[in-house]
Amino acid sequence: MISAILLAAGKSKRMNGENKLCKKLHGIPMINHSIKNILSSSIDELIIVLGHENKVVQNLIKKNNKIKFILNNKYETGIASSIKTGIKCLSINSKAFFICLGDMPMVNKNVYNKLINSRKNEDIIIPTYKGIRGNPILFSKSMINQIMNIEGDIGAKNILNINKNILLHIEIDDEGIRKDFNFIENFNF
C-alpha cells in the first residue's frame, strides 16, 4: 500500500492575505489540481492535512473513498507539524508514503507512478529535474521515526542530508516537480 500526505495547512503568507489553495488555475481551485493528480496515480490513500481556513479548503474538495482529512491544530508552528500530523494517520498497511505540497498542482500522475515503480530497497526516492531536487518525495515507512523528530518550518530537508546513502534520485523530464505557487504573480496565466 502506498500513501500520500498532502500538506494543505499553511497560511499563504506571501499571497497578500489570499489563501493560494483556493485561488483558481484554469477555473479550478489549485488544491483540486493537486488532489486530482495524486488520485489519478496508483496511490492507495490520500491524507490531506488541513490547518489555516480548514473548512474553506475542505469544502472545495470532492469526497472520495481514498481521502482522509486531518486537522493540524499546530499548523502555525511550521511545516514539520503538518508532516507529523499526516504520518500519524497513515494506514497500518502503508509501506511507503509521499509528502506532497498543496501548492504544486503541476505534478502529474506520471511523476507519482514513476517514483512508485522505481521503489526497490531505497528508503527515500526524490525526483529531480535537470539534476535539481523537486517534489514529491517518497519515503519508506522505515523513515517514520526520523521524520517524527523534525521541527519548525524546514520540512524533511535534514532527513535527506543525513540519509544520503539510502536515497535514490530519479530524473523526471517535467518542470512541474519544481514549480510551486507562492506568490500572487505565479497565477498570471
C-alpha positions as CSV (number, residue, x, y, z in Angstrom):
1,M,0.0,0.0,0.0
2,I,1.3,3.4,-1.0
3,S,0.0,6.6,0.7
4,A,0.2,10.3,0.0
5,I,0.2,13.1,2.6
6,L,-0.9,16.3,1.1
7,L,0.1,19.4,3.1
8,A,-2.7,22.0,2.9
9,A,-2.5,23.7,6.2
10,G,-0.3,26.8,5.6
11,K,-1.3,30.5,5.8
12,S,-0.1,31.5,2.3
13,K,1.9,34.4,3.9
14,R,3.3,35.6,0.6
15,M,-0.1,35.9,-1.1
16,N,-1.3,39.3,0.3
17,G,-3.9,37.7,2.5
18,E,-5.4,35.3,0.0
19,N,-5.4,31.5,0.5
20,K,-3.4,30.2,-2.5
21,L,-5.0,26.8,-2.3
22,C,-8.4,28.4,-3.1
23,K,-7.1,30.5,-6.0
24,K,-8.2,29.3,-9.4
25,L,-6.0,27.9,-12.1
26,H,-7.8,27.4,-15.3
27,G,-11.1,27.9,-13.4
28,I,-10.4,25.2,-10.8
29,P,-9.1,25.8,-7.2
30,M,-5.4,25.0,-7.0
31,I,-5.9,22.4,-4.3
32,N,-8.1,20.4,-6.6
33,H,-5.4,20.2,-9.3
34,S,-3.0,18.7,-6.8
35,I,-5.7,16.2,-5.5
36,K,-6.8,15.1,-9.0
37,N,-3.2,14.4,-10.0
38,I,-2.5,12.4,-6.8
39,L,-5.7,10.4,-7.0
40,S,-5.1,9.6,-10.7
41,S,-1.9,7.9,-9.7
42,S,-1.6,4.4,-8.2
43,I,-1.6,5.6,-4.6
44,D,-4.0,3.8,-2.2
45,E,-4.8,6.6,0.3
46,L,-4.6,10.3,0.4
47,I,-4.3,12.1,3.7
48,I,-5.0,15.8,3.4
49,V,-3.6,17.8,6.3
50,L,-5.6,21.0,6.9
51,G,-5.0,24.0,9.1
52,H,-5.5,27.6,8.1
53,E,-9.1,28.1,6.8
54,N,-9.6,24.4,7.1
55,K,-13.3,24.4,6.5
56,V,-13.0,26.7,3.4
57,V,-10.3,24.4,1.9
58,Q,-12.1,21.2,2.8
59,N,-15.4,22.4,1.2
60,L,-13.6,22.8,-2.1
61,I,-12.7,19.1,-2.2
62,K,-15.0,16.5,-3.6
63,K,-15.5,13.4,-1.4
64,N,-13.5,10.3,-2.4
65,N,-13.1,7.0,-0.6
66,K,-9.3,7.3,-0.8
67,I,-9.3,10.7,1.0
68,K,-8.8,11.1,4.8
69,F,-8.9,14.7,6.2
70,I,-7.0,15.5,9.3
71,L,-6.7,18.9,11.1
72,N,-3.3,20.1,12.3
73,N,-4.1,22.5,15.2
74,K,-0.4,23.4,15.4
75,Y,0.0,24.4,11.7
76,E,1.4,27.9,12.7
77,T,4.5,26.2,14.2
78,G,5.6,25.2,10.7
79,I,5.5,22.5,8.0
80,A,7.0,19.9,10.3
81,S,3.9,19.8,12.5
82,S,1.8,19.1,9.4
83,I,4.1,16.3,8.2
84,K,3.9,14.6,11.6
85,T,0.1,15.1,11.8
86,G,-0.2,13.3,8.4
87,I,2.2,10.5,9.4
88,K,0.1,9.7,12.5
89,C,-2.9,9.0,10.2
90,L,-1.1,6.6,7.8
91,S,-2.7,3.2,7.3
92,I,-1.0,0.4,9.2
93,N,-0.7,-1.3,5.8
94,S,1.2,1.6,4.2
95,K,4.7,0.5,3.0
96,A,5.7,4.0,1.7
97,F,4.3,7.5,1.6
98,F,4.7,10.7,-0.4
99,I,5.0,14.1,1.2
100,C,3.1,16.3,-1.3
101,L,2.7,20.1,-1.3
102,G,-0.7,21.6,-1.9
103,D,0.9,24.5,-3.9
104,M,2.4,22.2,-6.5
105,P,-0.5,21.5,-8.8
106,M,1.7,20.8,-11.9
107,V,3.0,17.4,-10.5
108,N,1.1,14.9,-12.7
109,K,0.2,11.3,-12.1
110,N,3.1,10.0,-14.2
111,V,5.6,11.5,-11.7
112,Y,3.9,9.7,-8.8
113,N,3.7,6.4,-10.7
114,K,7.4,6.7,-11.9
115,L,8.6,7.1,-8.3
116,I,6.4,4.3,-7.1
117,N,7.6,2.0,-9.8
118,S,11.2,2.9,-9.0
119,R,10.9,1.6,-5.5
120,K,13.1,-1.3,-4.6
121,N,15.2,-1.2,-1.4
122,E,15.6,2.6,-1.2
123,D,14.2,4.4,1.8
124,I,13.9,7.8,0.1
125,I,13.1,8.5,-3.6
126,I,13.5,12.1,-4.8
127,P,12.5,13.4,-8.2
128,T,15.0,15.7,-10.0
129,Y,14.6,18.0,-12.9
130,K,17.9,18.7,-14.7
131,G,19.7,17.5,-11.6
132,I,17.8,19.7,-9.2
133,R,15.7,18.1,-6.5
134,G,11.9,18.6,-6.6
135,N,8.7,17.2,-5.1
136,P,7.0,15.0,-4.1
137,I,9.4,12.8,-2.1
138,L,8.6,9.1,-1.5
139,F,9.6,7.8,1.9
140,S,9.7,4.2,3.1
141,K,7.8,3.5,6.3
142,S,11.2,2.8,7.9
143,M,11.8,6.6,7.9
144,I,8.9,7.4,10.1
145,N,10.9,7.6,13.4
146,Q,13.4,10.0,12.0
147,I,10.7,12.2,10.4
148,M,8.8,12.4,13.6
149,N,11.7,14.2,15.1
150,I,11.8,17.1,12.7
151,E,10.8,20.6,13.9
152,G,9.9,24.0,12.6
153,D,9.3,25.2,9.0
154,I,12.0,23.4,7.0
155,G,10.2,20.1,6.4
156,A,12.3,16.9,5.9
157,K,15.4,18.5,4.3
158,N,17.6,17.5,7.2
159,I,16.4,13.9,6.8
160,L,17.6,13.9,3.2
161,N,21.0,15.3,4.2
162,I,21.5,12.7,7.0
163,N,20.5,9.8,4.8
164,K,22.4,10.5,1.6
165,N,23.4,6.8,1.4
166,I,19.9,5.4,1.3
167,L,18.2,7.7,-1.2
168,L,17.6,7.5,-4.9
169,H,17.3,10.4,-7.3
170,I,15.0,9.8,-10.3
171,E,15.4,12.2,-13.2
172,I,12.0,13.5,-14.3
173,D,11.6,15.4,-17.6
174,D,8.9,17.6,-16.1
175,E,9.5,21.0,-14.6
176,G,6.2,20.6,-12.6
177,I,8.2,18.9,-9.8
178,R,9.9,22.3,-9.2
179,K,7.1,24.7,-9.8
180,D,5.2,26.0,-6.7
181,F,2.8,28.8,-6.4
182,N,4.0,31.0,-3.5
183,F,3.4,34.5,-4.9
184,I,0.4,36.2,-6.5
185,E,2.4,36.7,-9.7
186,N,2.5,32.9,-10.2
187,F,-1.2,33.0,-11.0
188,N,-1.0,35.2,-14.0
189,F,-1.6,32.7,-16.8
